[in-house]
Each structure stands twice: as C-alpha cells, then as structure tokens.
Amino acid sequence: MVHRILLTGIDDGLLTTRKALLALRGYDSLIVMPKDVDEKLQAAGFDLVILSVMLTANEKLRIRARLPVGMRVLELRTFVLPEQFLGMVAEAFESDAQPCQAFEDISLCAPRLTGNI
C-alpha cells in the first residue's frame, strides 16, 4: 500500500525537496499552500499531513482544526537532515497512537508527532 502524504508550508523549495525525498521512499505526496489545504483535503484521501516548520502557530492550529478525525499529523518544529525527516515519516506510520478524539483540545490529537524539521 502506498501512503499518501499532504505537505503544507510556505517555502516551495523546501517542500519540493521533501516531496522528492518522499518519492524516493515510495510515498505519494502532494504539496499544498496553507490557503488551499481545505480544498485538497476534501478532494483526496491522505494518510498523513506534514506541517512545515515555516508555518505560523496560527496556521498550524487552523489546519489541524480542519483535519478529518484520525488523520496522522507530523508537525515540524525545526530543520533536520533528510534521513531524520524520512525516519520521522516512517515513525508516523508505525505509531500505535490513537486517532484524534476532539479538535477543541489540540493536545488530544494523536498521533501527535512533532519533530525538528
């Protein structure tokens, strides 16, 4: 099964690099700017959403609030090397954490993986 990943952020170059890295590992990914996240989430099923380090806290909260229940989220907080990034993505799919139970309290969302990318 090929996992579908939605990459969101504001730096085209960084997102394009991440998309290429994911493709090398067999992931199907799509780059989307924050303003277009709602449209893309409705149009296609994704297994993971990656929130770029370049997004503001408010943008991250807005996007998280619109995610379907059970959506895996990898929130990037700093930059890391490509192999670390790919390891974090693999870990997101191996996680046994429970899906989001409520969006009123973001801390209830799981898997709530955070990383230094």
Secondary structure as a PSIPRED ss2 file (coil, helix, strand):
# PSIPRED VFORMAT (PSIPRED V4.0)

   1 M C   1.000  0.000  0.000
   2 V C   1.000  0.000  0.000
   3 H C   1.000  0.000  0.000
   4 R E   0.000  0.000  1.000
   5 I E   0.000  0.000  1.000
   6 L E   0.000  0.000  1.000
   7 L E   0.000  0.000  1.000
   8 T E   0.000  0.000  1.000
   9 G C   1.000  0.000  0.000
  10 I C   1.000  0.000  0.000
  11 D C   1.000  0.000  0.000
  12 D H   0.000  1.000  0.000
  13 G H   0.000  1.000  0.000
  14 L H   0.000  1.000  0.000
  15 L H   0.000  1.000  0.000
  16 T H   0.000  1.000  0.000
  17 T H   0.000  1.000  0.000
  18 R H   0.000  1.000  0.000
  19 K H   0.000  1.000  0.000
  20 A H   0.000  1.000  0.000
  21 L H   0.000  1.000  0.000
  22 L H   0.000  1.000  0.000
  23 A H   0.000  1.000  0.000
  24 L H   0.000  1.000  0.000
  25 R C   1.000  0.000  0.000
  26 G C   1.000  0.000  0.000
  27 Y C   1.000  0.000  0.000
  28 D E   0.000  0.000  1.000
  29 S E   0.000  0.000  1.000
  30 L E   0.000  0.000  1.000
  31 I E   0.000  0.000  1.000
  32 V E   0.000  0.000  1.000
  33 M C   1.000  0.000  0.000
  34 P H   0.000  1.000  0.000
  35 K H   0.000  1.000  0.000
  36 D H   0.000  1.000  0.000
  37 V H   0.000  1.000  0.000
  38 D H   0.000  1.000  0.000
  39 E H   0.000  1.000  0.000
  40 K H   0.000  1.000  0.000
  41 L H   0.000  1.000  0.000
  42 Q H   0.000  1.000  0.000
  43 A H   0.000  1.000  0.000
  44 A C   1.000  0.000  0.000
  45 G C   1.000  0.000  0.000
  46 F C   1.000  0.000  0.000
  47 D C   1.000  0.000  0.000
  48 L E   0.000  0.000  1.000
  49 V E   0.000  0.000  1.000
  50 I E   0.000  0.000  1.000
  51 L E   0.000  0.000  1.000
  52 S C   1.000  0.000  0.000
  53 V C   1.000  0.000  0.000
  54 M C   1.000  0.000  0.000
  55 L C   1.000  0.000  0.000
  56 T C   1.000  0.000  0.000
  57 A H   0.000  1.000  0.000
  58 N H   0.000  1.000  0.000
  59 E H   0.000  1.000  0.000
  60 K H   0.000  1.000  0.000
  61 L H   0.000  1.000  0.000
  62 R H   0.000  1.000  0.000
  63 I H   0.000  1.000  0.000
  64 R H   0.000  1.000  0.000
  65 A H   0.000  1.000  0.000
  66 R C   1.000  0.000  0.000
  67 L C   1.000  0.000  0.000
  68 P C   1.000  0.000  0.000
  69 V C   1.000  0.000  0.000
  70 G C   1.000  0.000  0.000
  71 M C   1.000  0.000  0.000
  72 R E   0.000  0.000  1.000
  73 V E   0.000  0.000  1.000
  74 L E   0.000  0.000  1.000
  75 E E   0.000  0.000  1.000
  76 L E   0.000  0.000  1.000
  77 R C   1.000  0.000  0.000
  78 T C   1.000  0.000  0.000
  79 F C   1.000  0.000  0.000
  80 V C   1.000  0.000  0.000
  81 L C   1.000  0.000  0.000
  82 P H   0.000  1.000  0.000
  83 E H   0.000  1.000  0.000
  84 Q H   0.000  1.000  0.000
  85 F H   0.000  1.000  0.000
  86 L H   0.000  1.000  0.000
  87 G H   0.000  1.000  0.000
  88 M H   0.000  1.000  0.000
  89 V H   0.000  1.000  0.000
  90 A H   0.000  1.000  0.000
  91 E H   0.000  1.000  0.000
  92 A H   0.000  1.000  0.000
  93 F H   0.000  1.000  0.000
  94 E H   0.000  1.000  0.000
  95 S C   1.000  0.000  0.000
  96 D C   1.000  0.000  0.000
  97 A C   1.000  0.000  0.000
  98 Q C   1.000  0.000  0.000
  99 P C   1.000  0.000  0.000
 100 C C   1.000  0.000  0.000
 101 Q C   1.000  0.000  0.000
 102 A C   1.000  0.000  0.000
 103 F C   1.000  0.000  0.000
 104 E C   1.000  0.000  0.000
 105 D C   1.000  0.000  0.000
 106 I H   0.000  1.000  0.000
 107 S H   0.000  1.000  0.000
 108 L H   0.000  1.000  0.000
 109 C C   1.000  0.000  0.000
 110 A C   1.000  0.000  0.000
 111 P C   1.000  0.000  0.000
 112 R E   0.000  0.000  1.000
 113 L E   0.000  0.000  1.000
 114 T E   0.000  0.000  1.000
 115 G E   0.000  0.000  1.000
 116 N C   1.000  0.000  0.000
 117 I C   1.000  0.000  0.000
